[in-house]
Amino acid sequence: MVNMLSMLMREAGHEVVGTALNGELAIESIKSLSASALPDIITLDFHMPKMDGMRTIKHMRVLVPGAKVILISSDSTLPVVMRAKNAGVDAFIVKPFEPQTVLSTIARFE
């Protein structure tokens, strides 16, 4: 999923400043970026190894407060959607999804 999203965004002309396979690595990746390279948009899953999406979002909000966060998950139950909303998620995409859904969601924030 990470590779597919990265390829989709690059092909659409977006710069991908980093990828990670779990929440802990995502936080480390963000911390290693210079201020000028911080992302405008962050995509992540709700279910990730080592640190779930909700905990990762809390860290991301501190590290990159202005970034838009798009949560992509196959779990679209009401509790998950409400937790995402309360965590400050800017958009929620349900898996499986069409590539155009991701691109049109990103376009809303440009």
N, C-alpha and C positions, 0 to 999 in steps of 0.2 A: 504494500500500500504506500509506504514511504517513497519508494522509487517511482511508482506510477504517478503520484501527486507531484513529485519533483519534476519529472519529465513533462507532465501536462503543463505545469506553470512555466517552465523554461520555453517550451514550444509556443506558448501564448505570449512570450516576450517579457515575462517577469524574471527578476533576478532572485535566485534562491541563495540566501546567505548561509544556510546550514540545514542539516537534517539530523535526526536522531531516532534511535530505535526504542527509546524509553524516556520517561520523564526526567530521570536524573541526568542522562546525557544531554537532553534538551536544555536543561538549566546550565550545565557546564558549557555547552556550545554558546549560549547567549552571553554568558560571563566572559567568554574569550574574545568576543567581538568588540571592535572599537565603537565608540559612540556614533560615528558616522555610518557604521555598517549595520546598526540595529534594524531588525525587521519592522515593517509597517503592518504586516499581517502575519499571524501565527496560526497554523493549522495543527490540530492534534486530535487524538482519539480519547474517548472516555476511559476505555480499558487499555492500559499500557503496563508493561512489566516494570517492576521496581517502584514506580510512583504513578498513581492514576492521574487522569486528566484534571480532576478538580484540584488536587494538591499542586500539580504542575502549574495550573492557571494562577493560583495564588502567588506563586513565585514569579511567574511571568509578569503579573500586574505590578510587582515591585521593580523588577529589572527593566521592563519596557512598558511603562505606564500608558503610553499613547498608542500602543499597537492594538489593532483589531484582532480579536481571537475568534476563530472559526472552529467549532467542535464538530468532528466527523465521527459518527458512531452508529453501530447497528442497534444499539440499545436506545430506543426512543420512548421508553416508558415515562409516564408523567413524573415520577420521582427524579429520574435522571435529567429530564428537561428542566424541571424546577431547580435542581441543584446547579445546573449549568447557568441558568438565568441568574440565580443568586450569586454565582461566582463571577458574574460579569461577562459571560460569553456574548459576543456580538452577533453570532449567527450559528445555527445548528443545521448540519446536513446529515440526513439519514442514509446509511449504507444499506444496500448497494445504491449507488448514485450514478448519474450520467455525468461525464466530464463537463458538459456545458453547465450543469448545476453549480459545480465548483467555480468555474470561470465567471458565471453571472453573479455569484455571491461575492467574489473578490471585486468585481467591477463596481458593486454598490459602494465600496469603500475607497475607490480611487478618486 
